[in-house]
Amino acid sequence: MSVDRIADEVLAAIRDRGTYRRLRVLEGAQAPRMQVDGRDVLLFAGSNYLDLAHHDGVVEASVRASREYGCAAAGSRLINGTTILHQALESELADFFGREAALTFNTGYMANVGVIPALVGEGDLLVSDALNHASIIDGGRLARAEVRVFAHGDLDALEALLAQSGAPDRRVLLVVDGLFSMDGDLAPVAEMAALAHRHGAIMMLDDAHGTGTLGARGRGSAEHLGALAEVDILMGTLGKSLGSFGAFVAGSAKLRDLLINTARSFIFSCALAPPQAAAARAALALVDAEPWRRFALQQRAARLRERLAQHGLSTSPSCSHIVPVVIGDNATTMEICEALLERGFYAQGIRHPSVPIGSARLRITPMATHAESEIDALADAIAEQTAKYAPETIVARREGGAGTGRP
Ligand SMILES: Cc1ncc(COP(=O)(O)O)c(C=O)c1O
């Protein structure tokens, strides 16, 4: 069978399900105001939460590194790809999180598919939240470990699983997102870590979206919940709030050593480019130097949730800068997304498999540097667009003005 015939068959099925996707083209840097598909818009999609991706200091650091080290690492970290920039970034990340060591990966996806099989394999157990990110699911598949999934955030279900897990005689790894990327709610990290440890399991936190944005010092979801020291393995990304590219894992020196020697996505892949490592270092310093960014981000997000609630639109269960407005049906979600784009607001519609079937939504991500008037204008536009449909067809409207919680 030809490639095009396979593509026709698969894409026809995707179109029938209403989940066909296309790429939108952005012009200029990721910023609150930019051009998307040739139109001026306010950007409420993406993860440049702190607006560091084209911050002068971050850009300058990456330009300097390009001049000094060139644009490529040109090899695996174990062959020729570790520069002093990579080492400096890792030691700064370790200090930032109060850990013995850190190791960078090329993306968060690659970190998860590298770390999970490094810790559990055939005969072992991975325990995973039902709404965990796809890269955790794929890490479990690659590990060939037994995978047990518990209902989202359900501590009783988790405890029942851990009690029967066979730990501590068996290797058992609990992995959860810190801040859930499509719902904007937090895992009960302290309680989960306590359960994991009580039953002899290891606790790994994927804090892709909490890093830099949550916690009094920007150390993320676990810091915010008072549980930073309880997490055995902390994974985060450099390509979201840190305005660069890549990811890291922070933990013990022995964990780092284990990953260098066994994590296949680390061993068999070209390293982060030096300008990316330099940009991440500059951004990490800015998280400490400019705390106003995370405070402004959370203030904008709270304002958005409150204004949507005043319009009778739920953003439940969000308590953060990831603000979902669940529409329900795929076609309606994308119609509203396109109508908002025409009005100058880019808030991406998200459908299955990124979210469960029947819960398609607008995923709205404000930035620290949006003006309050821009937040209000977006909320008002969403209210006007959703009001064009029968109230019972919009899930967020059926649920009313819930979900105004603060992190
Ligand atoms: C929770 C979570 N983990 C991991 C990833 C993957 O990170 P990256 O985009 O760096 O591959 C993402 C994001 O996109 C995410 O939301």
The ligand as an ORCA input file, in Angstrom:
! r2SCAN-3c Opt
* xyz 0 1
  C       3.240     17.788     31.565
  C       4.158     17.793     30.385
  N       5.226     16.997     30.380
  C       6.080     16.970     29.351
  C       5.895     17.766     28.253
  C       6.850     17.686     27.110
  O       7.756     18.738     27.160
  P       8.465     19.245     25.838
  O       7.468     20.107     25.119
  O       9.680     19.951     26.284
  O       8.766     18.006     25.036
  C       4.786     18.633     28.223
  C       4.546     19.510     27.098
  O       4.396     19.878     26.266
  C       3.895     18.635     29.302
  O       2.809     19.414     29.281
*
